[in-house]
Amino acid sequence: MAQKPSIPKGTRDFSPIEMTRRNYMFDTIKEVFRTYGYAPLETPAMENLSTLMGKYGEEGDKLLFKILNSGDFMDKVSPEQIDGPAAALATKICEKGLRYDLTVPFARFVVQHQSEIAFPFKRYQVQPVWRADRPQKGRYREFYQCDVDAIGSRSLLYEAELVQIVETVFSKLGINVVLKLNNRKILFGIAEAIGHADKMIDITVAIDKLDKIGLENVEKELLERGIEQEAIEKLKPILTLSGTTEEKLATLRNLLAQSEVGLKGVDEMEELFGLIADNQTDLEVELDLSLARGLNYYTGAIFEVKAKDYQIGSICGGGRYDDLTGIFGLPDTSGVGISFGADRIYDVMLGLGLFPEEAQMTTKVLLINFGGKERKAALAQLKALRAAGIPSDIYPDAAKMKKQMEYANKRAIPYVVIIGESEAAEGVATVKNMAAGEQEKVSFDNLADYLK
């Protein structure tokens, strides 16, 4: 019995219509990146495991897909190692792994090629990444990331530029969004102000869930993490701050008066909001003190973008990192970047019907094949239509007209061009609009313009 074809759990095939939509989305995003002076970069699907291990925390290490060494991978393994812990065995038989994100390979590239790069270095990267996670709705083992980063400068102009990129991308895609901003230095200042500088990670992990689980549950989690009630009471007014951005920052200045790092964060936010105002953005930008972003390598501004008209998690996020390249031996190289969540953006666009018709169509015109002289005339018109950049096709056989029409419908081709004996003699084509069911005669000379 033949084996039933299947693909690994957590991976997907993308049909022609899905690919056409995805390409429209990626092309729009890439065009914006290029307009802002970012250059394309690609890195290999696999990296040395030594590059990837230890960069994503203990959980991340477990989610790395490891690749068996080629040839006899058991060659240098002793019987004791086979019976020992799996992790130790893996390092003996696997030297490579699939990349887990685009950020660590980017840091590796920058350090490896530092002598050839002009800093600040601005790059964008759109490639798949792999995680050995448990697949569930909206979470895949293979998915695309869409990253844009500027590295080698501490200037907040780059943060402001990323805000503009967010505005431009989502306005071109037609999605209404809100951009939430915070700063890790402010979060550290808050931890210091409530007397728990040592527990900054515990505090940020808990308050990052404020949106999902509410204040009461965040309180419970903080208690479980060893933050006493008195400190939590000091934290509450900070998390529920309201008012304009200026008012929030002024209140923070008072609350964080004793924290040098916290005040530096307030300064940075004031400067950034000033730059955003100078750029006259129409984007809704909000200072959100509960925004913490899980990753620990962020050191300054952090961003998160939510869709306003569609229920889904954040569709874009990122931040400033001061020492991402330090792990590879290039310390004190600050960068800032954001990542657009391709799959979630696709879901929002599909859910709200935002893909334009031409972004869902692979072929616009089908020419009917009658064989003989008529086919010769049809092939000449096919060549002219393709030369004009109109995606066109001809049915391969001189089959019954009904069969050719059904084929056009199945492929959702909007126009069918009929060149029969009388049409060929007159130099005209009958163009049928498949959706409306109407048809009209168009001369060969005007056919391309008509179908454009």
Number of C-alpha atoms within 10 A of each C-alpha: 3 4 5 5 5 6 8 8 12 19 14 12 8 10 9 12 15 15 15 17 23 20 14 17 20 14 12 16 23 20 12 17 24 14 10 13 12 19 16 14 14 14 14 9 15 18 20 15 20 12 17 22 15 13 15 18 11 10 9 16 18 15 16 21 19 21 17 17 13 10 7 9 12 15 9 10 12 12 8 9 14 14 9 11 10 10 10 11 17 15 14 18 19 17 16 20 21 21 25 26 19 23 19 20 20 21 21 22 17 21 19 14 9 13 9 8 13 9 14 14 17 24 20 24 22 20 16 17 18 22 22 18 16 11 14 10 6 11 15 20 21 19 19 17 19 19 24 26 24 23 23 17 17 18 12 17 14 20 26 20 16 23 22 19 19 22 21 18 19 17 14 12 17 14 20 15 21 18 21 20 25 24 28 27 23 28 26 25 28 27 24 20 19 18 13 18 15 11 15 17 17 17 25 22 20 22 27 17 19 18 11 11 12 11 17 9 15 21 21 14 18 20 14 11 13 12 19 14 13 9 16 17 12 15 18 12 11 16 16 11 18 13 9 11 17 13 12 17 20 13 16 20 19 10 19 23 14 13 19 14 19 26 21 18 27 22 14 18 24 16 15 21 19 12 18 20 12 10 13 9 14 11 18 11 19 15 21 21 21 22 24 26 22 13 13 14 16 22 22 24 22 24 28 23 20 19 20 11 12 15 10 14 13 19 20 21 21 23 26 27 23 20 19 24 22 15 15 16 12 16 13 14 20 21 28 27 23 25 22 23 19 19 17 18 21 19 15 18 19 12 13 13 11 14 19 12 9 12 17 18 18 17 17 19 25 25 25 26 25 21 15 10 14 19 21 15 21 23 16 11 21 22 13 17 20 14 12 13 10 18 15 22 20 17 16 12 12 14 13 11 13 9 12 21 17 11 14 23 15 9 14 18 21 17 22 25 26 23 27 20 14 11 18 18 12 11 13 20 25 18 22 19 16 16 11 8 8 9 15 11 14 18 14 21 12 11 19 19 11 11 15 10
